[in-house]
Amino acid sequence: MRKLASITFALLLVVSLTALAQYGNQSSTSQQSQSSMSQQTSTTGKATAKAVTLSGKISDDGKTFVSGKDNKSWTISNPDAVKGHKGHEVKVKAHEDAAKNEIHVVSLTMQKQEMKK
């Protein structure tokens, strides 16, 4: 009886250590994969991870944004986000993609319009 219990315990120990080794290897592989992806994104100049706030004007066709600060023109990757604001002065929170000269609008607020006399 003792021999059977010892063999069962040894077998259970081997199986659990094997499972633990596979889990540890799998999680380190996914961490390495995530790390290489984040390094690749930052080195290739893709879209910024943190949204930036820009002030400017939405074009009349709703597909471009012109910065009020430096008159830089950006293509809007998601024009549905600015629907109804064509030609308006706005402040957008967006992710920039300098390589494509493009922004992805996260949120939009109208700028205060000065009253004309």
C-alpha positions as CSV (number, residue, x, y, z in Angstrom):
1,M,0.0,0.0,0.0
2,R,2.9,2.4,0.8
3,K,4.5,1.6,-2.5
4,L,1.3,2.5,-4.4
5,A,0.9,5.8,-2.5
6,S,4.6,6.7,-3.1
7,I,4.3,6.0,-6.9
8,T,1.0,8.0,-7.1
9,F,2.6,10.9,-5.2
10,A,5.7,10.8,-7.5
11,L,3.5,10.7,-10.6
12,L,1.4,13.6,-9.4
13,L,4.5,15.6,-8.6
14,V,5.9,15.0,-12.1
15,V,2.7,15.9,-13.9
16,S,2.2,19.1,-11.8
17,L,5.8,20.2,-12.4
18,T,5.4,19.6,-16.2
19,A,2.3,21.7,-16.3
20,L,3.9,24.5,-14.3
21,A,6.9,24.5,-16.7
22,Q,4.6,24.7,-19.7
23,Y,2.6,27.6,-18.1
24,G,5.8,29.5,-17.2
25,N,7.2,29.1,-20.7
26,Q,3.9,30.2,-22.3
27,S,3.6,33.3,-20.2
28,S,7.2,34.4,-20.8
29,T,6.7,33.9,-24.6
30,S,3.6,36.1,-24.5
31,Q,5.4,38.7,-22.5
32,Q,8.3,38.7,-25.0
33,S,5.8,39.0,-27.9
34,Q,4.1,42.0,-26.2
35,S,7.4,43.6,-25.5
36,S,8.6,43.2,-29.1
37,M,5.3,44.6,-30.4
38,S,5.5,47.7,-28.2
39,Q,9.1,48.3,-29.2
40,Q,8.2,47.9,-32.8
41,T,5.4,50.4,-32.5
42,S,7.5,53.0,-30.8
43,T,10.5,52.6,-33.1
44,T,8.5,52.7,-36.4
45,G,6.8,56.0,-35.5
46,K,3.2,54.6,-35.5
47,A,0.3,56.4,-33.8
48,T,0.9,57.9,-30.4
49,A,-0.1,55.7,-27.5
50,K,-1.5,58.7,-25.6
51,A,-4.1,60.9,-27.1
52,V,-3.1,64.5,-27.7
53,T,-5.4,67.6,-27.7
54,L,-5.4,69.8,-30.8
55,S,-7.3,72.9,-31.6
56,G,-8.3,73.8,-35.1
57,K,-10.9,73.5,-37.8
58,I,-12.6,70.6,-39.5
59,S,-12.6,71.0,-43.3
60,D,-15.8,71.5,-45.2
61,D,-15.7,67.9,-46.5
62,G,-15.1,66.5,-42.9
63,K,-12.1,64.5,-44.0
64,T,-9.2,66.8,-42.8
65,F,-8.4,68.7,-39.7
66,V,-6.3,71.9,-39.9
67,S,-4.4,72.9,-36.7
68,G,-5.0,76.4,-35.6
69,K,-1.6,76.6,-34.1
70,D,0.6,75.9,-37.1
71,N,-1.9,75.4,-39.9
72,K,-0.8,71.7,-40.3
73,S,-3.3,69.6,-42.1
74,W,-4.1,66.1,-40.9
75,T,-6.2,63.4,-42.6
76,I,-9.0,62.2,-40.3
77,S,-8.9,58.3,-40.2
78,N,-12.5,58.1,-38.7
79,P,-14.5,60.9,-40.3
80,D,-17.7,59.6,-38.7
81,A,-16.4,60.9,-35.4
82,V,-16.6,64.5,-36.6
83,K,-19.9,64.2,-38.4
84,G,-21.9,67.4,-38.0
85,H,-18.9,69.6,-37.3
86,K,-17.8,70.3,-40.9
87,G,-16.3,73.8,-41.1
88,H,-16.4,74.3,-37.3
89,E,-13.6,75.4,-34.9
90,V,-13.1,72.5,-32.5
91,K,-10.8,71.0,-30.0
92,V,-10.1,67.3,-30.6
93,K,-8.5,64.6,-28.5
94,A,-6.8,62.3,-31.0
95,H,-4.1,59.8,-31.6
96,E,-1.5,61.1,-34.1
97,D,0.2,59.0,-36.8
98,A,3.0,61.3,-38.0
99,A,4.2,58.7,-40.6
100,K,0.8,58.8,-42.4
101,N,0.0,62.5,-41.4
102,E,-3.2,61.2,-40.0
103,I,-5.2,61.5,-36.7
104,H,-7.8,59.1,-35.2
105,V,-10.3,61.3,-33.3
106,V,-11.2,60.1,-29.8
107,S,-13.4,63.0,-28.7
108,L,-14.4,66.4,-30.0
109,T,-15.6,69.6,-28.3
110,M,-16.8,72.8,-30.0
111,Q,-14.7,75.9,-29.5
112,K,-16.5,79.0,-28.2
113,Q,-17.5,81.2,-31.1
114,E,-17.1,85.0,-30.7
115,M,-20.2,86.9,-31.2
116,K,-20.1,89.1,-34.3
117,K,-21.3,92.7,-33.8
